């Protein structure tokens, strides 16, 4: 039985506005498949554009965080938010960036037990506080990050990534977004 990728209607690719269709085709050409998030979010084209514009502004900009560290934030906070789609999809990307087949599972369940650096653990401690208790963030939290070489701009990035994926996690759960089967094995075994 094939489960739907969203509880909401998913428009046909050929019926989408040109800019959305082009973006989806570019992703498909690069990855070999279309991640379901693009199809599910295409249900509302204006929101698709806004979400992916902010996504790109955060995830693609140069910063004091590596691509892998950005994905660690997504995976850890998505685990806390019980978001199957984001843990599976971004877990695959994390495994590939870090070249560690177990890291995503560890970070999604308990980053304090994961095989990561003390710097990355401090980063995820901050991200989890943004995710679960942002009202209590104070100067000591920023000082802890600075103690590991993070700047205040890096703290912004950690918080903004956490916040954006808080939105994404909630939308994925609302829509019952299904992870693509391709994500489950990506980065777990060496490429043939």
DAURSUL-V590968 format. One record per residue. N is the residue number from 1. PHI is phi in radians with two decimals (NA if undefined). D_LAST is the distance of its C-alpha to the last C-alpha in Angstrom with 2 decimals. Layout:
n | phi | d_last
N | PHI | D_LAST
N | PHI | D_LAST
This chain:
n | phi | d_last
1 | NA | 29.75
2 | -1.63 | 28.20
3 | -1.46 | 29.62
4 | -1.16 | 30.77
5 | -1.42 | 28.98
6 | -2.73 | 32.41
7 | -1.33 | 35.92
8 | -1.76 | 37.10
9 | -1.04 | 36.81
10 | -1.88 | 33.71
11 | -1.15 | 34.87
12 | -1.18 | 33.30
13 | -0.95 | 31.28
14 | -1.21 | 33.77
15 | -1.63 | 36.65
16 | -1.41 | 35.56
17 | -0.99 | 37.22
18 | -0.95 | 35.62
19 | -1.14 | 34.45
20 | -1.19 | 32.62
21 | -1.03 | 31.06
22 | -1.08 | 29.94
23 | -1.06 | 28.41
24 | -1.12 | 26.52
25 | -1.14 | 25.26
26 | -1.14 | 24.08
27 | -1.12 | 22.10
28 | -1.09 | 20.64
29 | -1.11 | 19.69
30 | -1.33 | 17.96
31 | -1.73 | 16.13
32 | 1.60 | 15.83
33 | -2.74 | 18.45
34 | -1.79 | 21.85
35 | -1.01 | 22.27
36 | -1.05 | 25.27
37 | -1.04 | 27.31
38 | -1.16 | 27.86
39 | -1.25 | 29.12
40 | -1.14 | 31.24
41 | -1.26 | 32.82
42 | -1.20 | 33.62
43 | -0.98 | 36.37
44 | -2.27 | 38.44
45 | -0.95 | 37.60
46 | -1.14 | 39.81
47 | -1.24 | 38.30
48 | -0.95 | 34.75
49 | -1.04 | 35.77
50 | -1.13 | 37.44
51 | -1.09 | 34.65
52 | -1.27 | 31.89
53 | -1.15 | 34.26
54 | -1.21 | 34.84
55 | -0.92 | 31.18
56 | -1.13 | 30.35
57 | -1.05 | 33.40
58 | -1.50 | 32.26
59 | -1.45 | 28.50
60 | -1.81 | 28.14
61 | -1.30 | 31.20
62 | -1.13 | 31.11
63 | -2.78 | 32.48
64 | -1.34 | 32.67
65 | -1.83 | 29.78
66 | -1.30 | 26.14
67 | -1.03 | 23.81
68 | -1.11 | 22.44
69 | -1.15 | 26.06
70 | -1.06 | 26.98
71 | -1.21 | 24.28
72 | -1.03 | 25.57
73 | -1.05 | 28.96
74 | -1.06 | 27.80
75 | -1.18 | 26.06
76 | -1.11 | 28.99
77 | -1.28 | 31.70
78 | -1.18 | 30.03
79 | -1.10 | 29.86
80 | -1.10 | 33.57
81 | -1.60 | 34.25
82 | 0.99 | 32.46
83 | -1.74 | 30.32
84 | -1.03 | 27.49
85 | -0.99 | 26.10
86 | -1.22 | 25.98
87 | -1.11 | 24.72
88 | -1.23 | 21.73
89 | -1.18 | 20.99
90 | -1.35 | 21.80
91 | -1.09 | 20.28
92 | -1.09 | 16.84
93 | -1.13 | 17.81
94 | -1.05 | 19.23
95 | -1.02 | 16.18
96 | -1.19 | 14.22
97 | -1.08 | 17.29
98 | -1.55 | 18.09
99 | 0.97 | 14.66
100 | -2.32 | 16.30
101 | -1.19 | 15.09
102 | -1.82 | 18.77
103 | -1.06 | 20.76
104 | -1.14 | 21.26
105 | -1.10 | 22.63
106 | -1.11 | 24.90
107 | -1.15 | 26.19
108 | -1.17 | 26.85
109 | -1.56 | 28.90
110 | -2.82 | 30.69
111 | -1.09 | 29.87
112 | -1.26 | 32.50
113 | -1.82 | 30.47
114 | -1.30 | 27.10
115 | -1.44 | 25.48
116 | -2.29 | 26.60
117 | -1.35 | 29.17
118 | -1.01 | 32.89
119 | -1.07 | 32.83
120 | -1.16 | 30.19
121 | -1.12 | 32.20
122 | -1.10 | 35.32
123 | -1.05 | 33.61
124 | -1.28 | 32.60
125 | -1.02 | 36.09
126 | -1.13 | 37.55
127 | -1.04 | 35.23
128 | -1.18 | 36.11
129 | -1.21 | 39.77
130 | -1.05 | 39.49
131 | -1.18 | 37.81
132 | -1.87 | 40.23
133 | -2.70 | 43.43
134 | -1.08 | 43.65
135 | -1.14 | 47.46
136 | -1.68 | 47.60
137 | -1.15 | 45.65
138 | -2.48 | 47.92
139 | -1.00 | 48.29
140 | -1.07 | 47.02
141 | -1.17 | 43.61
142 | -1.21 | 43.40
143 | -1.10 | 44.71
144 | -1.09 | 42.00
145 | -1.14 | 39.34
146 | -1.02 | 41.22
147 | -1.10 | 41.24
148 | -1.91 | 37.46
149 | 1.54 | 37.59
150 | -1.50 | 37.24
151 | -1.57 | 39.68
152 | -1.13 | 41.62
153 | -1.16 | 39.48
154 | -1.12 | 36.37
155 | -1.07 | 38.30
156 | -1.03 | 38.92
157 | -1.03 | 35.21
158 | -1.04 | 34.46
159 | -1.17 | 37.29
160 | -1.19 | 36.54
161 | -1.10 | 32.88
162 | -1.03 | 34.14
163 | -1.17 | 36.84
164 | -1.06 | 34.75
165 | -1.35 | 32.29
166 | -1.08 | 35.34
167 | -1.09 | 36.25
168 | -1.04 | 32.78
169 | -1.05 | 32.65
170 | -1.21 | 36.04
171 | -1.20 | 35.32
172 | -1.11 | 32.11
173 | -1.21 | 34.22
174 | -1.02 | 37.12
175 | -1.55 | 35.10
176 | 0.97 | 32.99
177 | -1.12 | 29.89
178 | -1.67 | 26.88
179 | -1.20 | 23.40
180 | -1.15 | 20.81
181 | -1.01 | 18.64
182 | -1.01 | 15.50
183 | -1.14 | 16.61
184 | -1.06 | 16.65
185 | -1.80 | 13.00
186 | -1.04 | 12.05
187 | 1.33 | 11.62
188 | -1.56 | 11.96
189 | -2.18 | 8.66
190 | -1.04 | 6.38
191 | -1.14 | 3.80
192 | -1.34 | 0.00
